[in-house]
Each structure stands twice: as C-alpha cells, then as structure tokens.
Amino acid sequence: MEISGLRQIVNFRDLGGYSTPEGVVKQGIIYRSGGLWQLNEEELRIVQDLHIHTVLDLRAEREQDYRPDPVIPGAEYVRVSALSDGLGEGIDFSINGIKRLGAEGEDQLQKMRAYYAAMPYGNEAIACLFEILLAERLPVVFHCSSGKDRTGIAAMAVLLALGVPDGLILKDYMISGWMRRQELFAALAENRDVISEHPVREELLIMREGVASATMLGVLAGIRERYGTYENYLEREYGLDTQKIKKLRSICLI
C-alpha cells in the first residue's frame, strides 16, 4: 500500500494488507522503500509521523557512505548489506554494462538473472530482518537504493514466512515496476531504435530500471526446487522453525 504524500519514485510502501490463510498482514508495522535519501523535507515529515523504530539499510557500505540515510528521530539504524561476498561479482550494473549487445549482452543478462536467483540464500540482511520482526522492534522500514531488487527479495522472504500466497508475493514485487514506470518508459523510448535490432537491450533495461515477473517466478521456483517447501527453506536458511513462524505470525497478522 502506497503512503499518501510520497512520490512514487521513492517506492516507499506498507507491506501490510495482504491476506493469508491465517489472517491479514498488519498495516503500519512493516515498510519497504527505495533509498531514503530521496525524501524531500515534506516527505521526511510524513515518514517521521510513522514512528519508525528501526531502519534496516540493505545497501553496500559504499552506497551507504555516498548517500547516507536522513535522520529519523528515535529510529535505530541497522546496516547489513543484502549482497553476500561474490554476489554480483562480474556484473557491470552501470549504464555501460546495460548497453552491451550481442553475446556480451546475453552474458550480462544471464549474470543478472543468476544474481537475483542467489539472493534468497545465506543472506545476512534477511536474517537480520527476521530478528528485528521477532524482537518486535517495530515499525521497521527496510530499503536498498531503488527498493525493487534487494528490498524485493527481502519482502518476498517476509511474506513467505507470513504465509502470503505466491500470487500476492508476485503482485507486491511487480508494484515496484509501476512505481518506477516513468524511469523505465523513458529508458525504453531512448533506446527504441537499438531495441528493434537487439531485443536483449530491452530485457537489460527492464532489469535495471524496473522489474520482470519472470525474475520473481524464477526465484520462487528455485526455492521450491532446492528445498521442496517454503517451510524447509525458511527453517534451513534462517532458522525459522515452527515455533518461530508461529510467533512471527502472531506479531504480524491480525
């Protein structure tokens, strides 16, 4: 759910409101966002009125230092990169990397897909997010730079733990594409001539500026293939046994 008064490019929204077999995710306790540095003065006042207890920054240290989070009075700041060692190595995320064509473009695309597919596993930031939720250090906002990829995978893990169905998890992920549609449309328009001859350019631009449903569907399928069930995934990767899942849902569902 979008927060009134915030520009869509910030991609700040409430993760609450999704239905599960056991209830509905509470609103006002779990927020996801793009870079908080984007907030203007009025938007920052709106966010401050949400009484945020914990800010979890999923960005790498160099990103955090380059564009630090604004001060939200009373909030605890936690920095844990959502990129494990080697994850994303060899991928050029700059616009020059996205402009690769032919075999180089296809190689870049495959590397980016593998990068997203690897994020759900052994992710210290996701583990930290579950610790924050179980300790009820709420409301919490977790964010990366654009709020669509690292944040999207962390949101997926939380929604899985709360029992939200795949279809709604995909819906939540795809909202980032809607929030960032102007940036994507502008990039696609600028590259229209190249795309007509080299379709890989369009796919790379979507990966950089927006989101693709195939990405999240592939991530979910990969988890099922590796662990059989989401319950096995959550327990083996993040120690969320039956009791912890029960506690988490008692905190986050109504």
N, C-alpha and C positions, 0 to 999 in steps of 0.2 A: 504494500500500500504506500503510495506516494505521500510525502509530507507537504501540506499546503504551505506555499510561500517560498519553496526551494526550487531553483532552476533544475530542469531535468538533467542537464549535463552533469550535475553533481552526483546523480544516481543514488541519492540518499532515500532509503525507504524502510518501512516497517516490515519485518519478516512475519508478523502476526497475521491471523485471519484465515490461514489455510486449515481445511478440515482433515481430520484423521479418523480412523475407526474408534478412537478413544476420546475424541473431543476436538477442540479447535485451538490452534496456537494462539496464545495470549498476545494481544497488541500492547505496545508500549514497553516491552522489555528487551527485545532483540532487534537491533537495527543493522542494516548493511549499507555501505556507501562507497563512493569513489573518494578520491583524495580530499580530505577536509580542508586542505589549503585553498581549495577553490571557493570556499564560503565567503561571501561578502559580509559586511557588517550586519545587515538586517538578517541574513540567513544564519549567521552565527548566533544572533539573539534567539532565533527560533529554536535552534539546536540546544542552546543553553536551557531553554524552558522545558526541554525533555528530561532534565535532571539526570543526565548521563552519569553513571557510576564508574564505568570502565571503558576506555578507548583501547582497542586492540589493533595495532598497526601491523599489517601483514607485509609491508614493503621491505625491500632490502635496505641495509644501513645507508648506502649511498643515496638512495631515494629519500630516505627519512631526513638525512642531513641537508639535502639540496632543497627540499620543500617540506619543512617541519610542520607538524600539526599546530593549529591555533590552540590557544589556552581555553579550555572549558572549565570554569571554576568548579572545584570539588571533584573533578574527574581524576581517576587513577589512569596513568598511561602505561601501556604494556607494549613492548616492541618484540615481535617474534616473526622473522621472515617466513613466508609461506613457500619459499624456494629452498629445497634441501641442496646439499652440496652436489654440484654437477647438473642439477636440473636446469634445463635451458641452455646448457653449455653448447657452443657451436651454432646457436641461433642468433642471427642478426635481427633484433626487433626494431631497428631504426627504419626509416622510410626507404633507405638504400637497400636494406635487406628485403623489404616488401616489393621492391621494384625489380627483383630478379625474374628472369624469364627462362623459358625452355626447361632444360634438365635442371638448371640451378634453382629455378622457381619451384619445380616439383619437389626437389630435395628440401628446400626451405619449408614447403607446406607439410611434408611428411614429418620433419623435425618438430614443427609447431604442434601437430596433432599428437605426437608422442609425448611432448612436453605436458600437454593438458592431461593426457591419459595417465601420466605418472604422479600427478599432484595429489591424488587422494591417499597415497600410501606413505607411511612413515613421516607424516607432515607435522612438525613440531607446533606449528601455528594452530592447526586443527585441534591437536591435543590440548593446547593452552585454552582454546575457546571452550572446549568441553569442561575444563577445570573451572573456568570462570562461571559457566552456567550452573554447574553442580554446587559451587560455593555461593551461589545467588548474589554475585557481585553485579547486580543489575540496577538499571538498564545498562546494556552493553551495546556499543557500536563497533563493528569490525570493518576494516576497509583496506584497500590497496590503492592503486593510482586511479584506475578507471572504474573500479567497483564491479567488474564483469567477469574476470577470469579467476584470479586467486580468491577474491571475495566470493565469486560464484561457486567455486568448488567447496569452500568452507561452508557456505549456506546450504549446499547440497548435503553435506555430511550432517549438519544440524537437523535438517528436515527429514533425512532418513532416520535419524535417531528418534525423532518425534513421531514417526510412523506416517509421514505425509506420503501419499501415493506418487509414483513416478510421473504421472501426467502433470501434477501440480508442481513438482520439482522442476520439470522442463519448462512449465509456464513461468515460474519465478526466474529461471535462468534467462529466458527469452525477453523478459521485460527490459533487461539491460540494452538489448538491441533497439527497442522502442525509445528508451531514454536517450540513446546516443544516435538516433537515426539521422539527425541533421549532419553530423560529422561524417557518417558513413555515406549518405547520399552525395555530399559534396565531393568526397574522395572518389566515388564511383563515376560521377559526372566528369571530373577532371581527367579520369583515366579511360573514358569511354572508347576512344579510338584504339588504345592498346588492348583493352579487354576484348574487342571484337576479333582480334587476331590471336590473342594469348589469354584464354579463359582463366588460367592459373592466377593472373593478376587480380581478378575479381575475388577469388577464394582467399587470397592472401590479404586483401584489403578488408574483407569481412572478418577474418581472424584478428586483424589489428584494430579495426575501428568498431566492430560490432560483435555479434555472437552468431553461431550457427547451431541449429538444433542437433545436427549430426555429432557435434562435439560432446554435448551432454549425454545424448543417447549412447554414444560410444563409451563414455566414462562409466555409465550405469551398467552397460553390458559387460564391460571389463571387470567390474567388481563382482558381478554375478558369476562370470566365468572363472575368476580366481578363487572366490570364496563360497560359491553356491547360493548363499543367502546374505542379505544385508546385515542380519544379526551376527553372523560369523565375521563379517568384515569389521563391524564396529567393535566387537569384542577382541579380535586378534590384533587389530591395528591400534585401537585406542583404549582397550581395557574396559569397555562398556559392557559389563555383564548384565544379567537380568535385573539385579537389584539396582544397579546404577541407571539403567534405562528406565526402570520404574520411577526412581527418584527424579530423573530428568523430566519425565513426562508429568509428574505431579507438580513440578515447578513451572513448567512452560505451557501446560494445556489447561483449558477450562471446559 
